[in-house]
Amino acid sequence: MDPVKLRVSKPRYVRDCVEEWIRDGRYSDNEQLPSEKEIADTLGISSRTVRKGLEILAQEKVIRKVARVGNFVNEIKSRQMVSQIAIVLPSYLNNMVSASPVLESWRNSMANHSKGAFLGFHPLVSCIQHAAHAALDPGQYQLTTLFYDDKTFWQDAGCILEKRKFDGALLLPQKNMNVDEVKILLESGVSVVCIQRSYGLLGLSIPCVHVNTTECLAQAFEHLHEIGHRNIMFVQYDTKPLQNEQAEVLERFKKRAGGAVPDDFIFSLHNAGNRCDYEVLDGIFNYAWTPTALVVEDEFIASLLVQKLYQRGYRIPEDISIVALTNALPQFFLSPLSSPDSLQLESLKIKSALGCLLKMIAGEKLETHEIVLPGNIKWTNSVRSLVVDDKAKQLGDAQARA
């Protein structure tokens, strides 16, 4: 185990390793543990750090300290062994910050705040961790965050969850992750709840809690249509192809607009391996028609587009309106962006997912294997009504004729 990879403090790492030794039967009830120096040599960590880790175990009543003698394993009936819960996230959340000037600004501010100790992960990670810690009793549950690549899920996370006998995990799945490796994890006895819908894992019947982004997409197009927009462009990642529900929303919009919508109103952004060439966004400005509104998939795209629009002399919303279907960085846009309250939704999602996970760990039956949270867009001044402008123009024309 690597404390940096597991994203835990070094004392917590010591605590986890020693508890694993006890769980695995290496040390029995009332047996004395190795000295602090021996543990330090084994783990390659200072004796002072080992002492702090052992103090955590003593507070949890897993071990007891005997002055001038050493540390002993408590009898199982007197232990307060905590359940181990993992948050398993795609590694791109750990390295995408530099892809956007808004996120780069956030990373720099956090690095300055933490005096260089900040590791540079996406703020969504902090949001998920905070929501999980708030929902769980630290005396009963220990949280660990793992990151994985879609092609090496077992190596990065699965084997750690199995070897360390984790009780459960919240999984943010990726489209191309190895389904067989997830199946092996389930067969090992680890309970899993997905915190995003994954069509690739449907066959494994894993419970899922997710936000209805299709509902947000419908709200965006319907509202923009109501306030006079027809040239609306939808900017999405090409690795997340339109699902049936999304296709129905967009087709309904086209019919409602009565042929006034350009056929090429969907712009796909290539992000193979979750690495995007954001320069491709310049292609939006090469269309034969000019959009009056942009509906974008997330804050990554939104932050780059805002910068590119201003560079080209466009004003928001005077020249073009913009809506994001998710936005984990609302405070870092100079003007509030029309979007759902993603941070609040994320907290609610994690709380609901943990509720399901704890029931599964306790052996209780779930009432449903899918919980869908409604998403509602908060409209701000990043969107302008063209209906008002049309009325003003008509009034101006009438006054000119008079």
N, C-alpha and C positions, 0 to 999 in steps of 0.2 A: 504493500500500500504506500502511496505517496501523498503526504499531507497537502501538497500544492495541488495535485490533480484532484484530490477529494474535496478541495476547497474547505478545509477545516483548520483551526488553529493547531499549533504543535502540541500544547497540553491536551487538547481534545483528541488528537491523534494518538497520543500515549494512552489516554483513557480507553479509546476504542480498541487498541491492540491488546491491552491487558485483559479487557473484558472478553475479547475474542478467545484469548488463551483459556480463560475460565470456562466460557461456553463450550469450547472444544474438549474440555476435560483434561487439559494439560496440568491444571492445578485443581485439587479437590477441596472439599470443605475443610476449613481449619488448617490447610497447608500454607506454609510460608512462601511468599513470593521471592523471586531473586532480589538482590539489593538494588538500590537506585542506580548504582554505577553499572551493574551488570545489565540492567534494562537499557540504560543509556547506551552502552556499547552495542547491544543487540540492535537497537533502533537507529543508531547513529545520531543521537540527540543528546543535548547536555543534561547533566544530572539535575540541574535546577528545573529544567522543563519537565523531566520525569516526575520530580517531586510535585509539581503543580498538577500533572495529570493524575497522579495517585490520590491527591487531595480531592479531586472531583469524584473518584470512585469511593472514597471514604464518606463523602457527603451523601452519596447515593446508597450507602450501606452495603455496597458490593464487597468491600474489604474493610478491615479495621487496622488501625495503627497501634502498635505496642511500643511504647517509649524505650529506646536503646536496644530494641530487639529487631523490629522490622514490621513488615506488612503481611497480614494473614487474610485468607479468603473466608468470608463469613459463611455460615451454614445457609443453605438455600432458603430455608424458611424465614431467615432474618434479612435476606437480601432484598433490595429494591431494584431488581433487574428491569431496565427500561426496554421498551419495544423500539426497534430500529426502523425508522422510516426514511426512505431515500426519495429525493427529487431528482429525476433523471431527465436531462435537457440536452438538446442538440448542441454540438460544439460551436456551431456558427453564432450562437448567442454569446459566445466567449471571444469572438474575433471579428464581428461585423461592425464594431463601433467606428472604425476609421473609414467606413464606406460613405459616410455622410458628414457634411460640415456641421450640422446641428449636433449629431452624435459625437463628433470629434470634440466639439466645444464642451459637451457634457463630460466626456472622458477627461479632458484637461482640467476642468474644474474639480472633478473628483480626485484626480491625482494630486492637485495642489492641496486640497482639503485633507487628504490622508498622508501628506508628506512623502509621496512617492510609493506608498504601499499599495495603492489601488491597482488591481489586476486587469481592469479594462473590460469587464463584461457588460452586456447590455442591461439597462435599468430594469427591464422586465424580469431579469433574474432576481434582483433585489426585491421587487414587488412580490414575486412568488414566494421567496424565502420569508419575507416579513409576514405575509398572509398565513403561511404555514405555521410559523412560530407563534403567531397570535392565536391560532386555533387549537394549539396543542399544549398540554401541561408538560413543561420541561422536566418535571419530576418523573413522568411516566413514559415520555417519548424522546428519542434522540433523532435529530434530523441531520442528514448528510446530503450534499449536492454532488451529483456526478454529471460529467459531460461526455458525450459519445459522438462518433462519426457514424453515418448511416451504414457504412460498409464494415465497421468494426465494433458493432454494438456489444457483442459478447466480450470481446477483449477489453473494451473501455468501461463497461458497466455491468453486463450480465454476470460475468464470472465473479466480480466483486460482491454483487448482491447474493449470489449463491454461496460463495465461500464464507462470507461473514454472516450468513444466516439472517439476512434482513427479513423482517416480518412483512413489509409491504413497500410499494413504490408508486409514486405519481410519475407517469411517463408522458412527456411531450413527444409524440411520435413524428418521425420523418417519413416521407412518401416512399423512399427506396430502401428502408431498413429491412434487414433480414428477418422474415416472418418466422422461420424455423428457429432462430436464436431466441426470439421472444417466447416461442412455444416451449423451448427447453427451460427457460426461466420460470414459466408458469408451472411446469411439471416438477420443478424443484421445490415447490411449495410457497414461493413468494407471491403474495397477492398484489395485483396490479390494477390501477385505474388510469385511464388515459385522460389527459386534460386538453385534448384537441381531437376532433373527429379524424379517424384514419380509416380510409376505405380498404387499405391493404391489410389491416388487422381485423376486419369484420368477422372473418371465419373463426377467430379465436374467442369470440364472445366476451371480450374484455369490456367491463363497464366504462362508460365515457361521459364526461361532463364537458360541454362546449358552448360557446356563444353563437347565436344564430346570426352569422355574418350575412347570410342570404337576405334576412329581414332588413339588415342595414343597407344592403345594396338596393333593395326595393324602395326603402324610404328615400335614399339618395336620388334615384332616378325619378320617382314620382313627385317628390317635392320640387326638384329642379324643373320638371316639365310644367308643374302648376305655376311656377313663377316665370314662365316664358322661355326657358332654355330648350333648344332643339339640337344644337351642335354640341352634344355631350360626348366626351371620350372617356372610356374606361381603361385604366392602365393597370395591368395585372402581371404577375409572374407566370412565365410559360410552364414552369414545373408544377403549377397548381391549375390544371385545366378546368374549364367551366364544368361544374356539376349540373345535373338535370335541373335542380331547383334554380340555380343561377341563370342557366340558359332560358328557362321559362320567364324569369323576371325581365331579362333583356328583350326577349321576343315580345312580351306583353307591352313593353315600353315602345318598341318599334311600331306595333300595330296602333297603339294609342296616338302616336305622333303622326300617323297617317302618311307615311312615306317621306316625312320631312327629315328623317335621320339618315345620315350617310351610312353606306353599307360597311365601311371600314372604320367603325367607331370603337373597336376594341384594339388596344395597343398592347402587345405582349413583350415583356421584358425578360430576356434570357438570363437565367440564373442557375446554370448547371453547377451542382455541388454547392449551392447557396453562395456562390460568388458572382456578383453582378457587374456587368460593364455598364455603368450608369451613363456613359457617354452616349449610349444608344438612345437615351431619352431625347437627344437633339432631334431624332427622327420625327418627333411629334410636330415640330415646326416646319416639316417639309411636306405636309399633307396639302392636297389641293383645296381643302377647306380648313377654316380656323375654328377650333373649339371655343365655345363661350364658357364651358365648364369642364373641369377635370374631376373624375371620381377615381381615386387611387387606392391601392390595396392597403398600404400602411404608411407609417411616418418616415420610413427610409426613403420611399419614392417621393413623398410629399416634400421632405426637406430639400432634396436635390432639385425638384421641380421649382420650388419657391426661389431658390438661388438662380436657376437658369432663366426663369421668367423675368426676374428683376434685371439680370444681365442683358436681356434682350429688350428691355424697356417696357415690359408689361407691368401693369399695376393690378394688385389683388385687393378688392374684387372689381375695380372699375373696368378693367379690360378682360379679366378672366376670373371665374370663381373656382374654388377648389374644395373638395371634400375627401376625407380619409376614412376608410372603413375600420381601421384600428389606429390608435395613437397612444403609445406608451410614454410620450415625451411632450405633453401639452404645454408645460411651462417653458419650453425652449423655442417656441415659435413667437416671434415678436408680436404677432397678432393672433389671437385664439383661432384655432383651426376647427372648422365644422367636422365633428367626429363623435363617436360614442365615448363615454367615460371609460376608457379601456382599463385604467388602473383600478377603478372601483369594480368593474366587471371581473377583472382578474382575481381580485380578493374574494369576491363572491364565488367564483368558480373553484378556487382552491379550497375554500371552506366546504363547499358542497362535495368536492372530490374526496376530501379527507373524511367527511362523514360516511361516504360509501366505503372507503378503504378500511376504516376502523370497524365497521360492521362486518366486513369480509374477514378481517383478522380475528374477530371474536366468533366467527362461525355463523353469523346471522345471515338470513336470506335477504337479498335486495329486492325491493318492490319493483324497481325498474333498472335496466342496464344502460339507459341513456337519459341524461338530464340536459335539457336544452335551455339555456338562459337567454332571455330576450335582449336584443341590442337596440338601443335607441340613440339616434344621432342628436347631439346638441348643436343647434344651428347658431352660428356666430356671424360676424361681419366678414368672413372669408367668402361668403356667398352673397351675390347681388341679385335682386329681382329685376328681370327685364320687362315685366308687365308694367311696373311703375314707370320705367323709362319710356315705354311705348305710349302710355297715357299722357305723359308729359310732352312727348313729341307731337301727339295728336292735338293736344291743347295749344302748343306753340304754333302748329300749322294753322289751326282755326283762328288764332289771334292774328297771325300774319295775313290771312285772307281778309279779315275784318279791317 
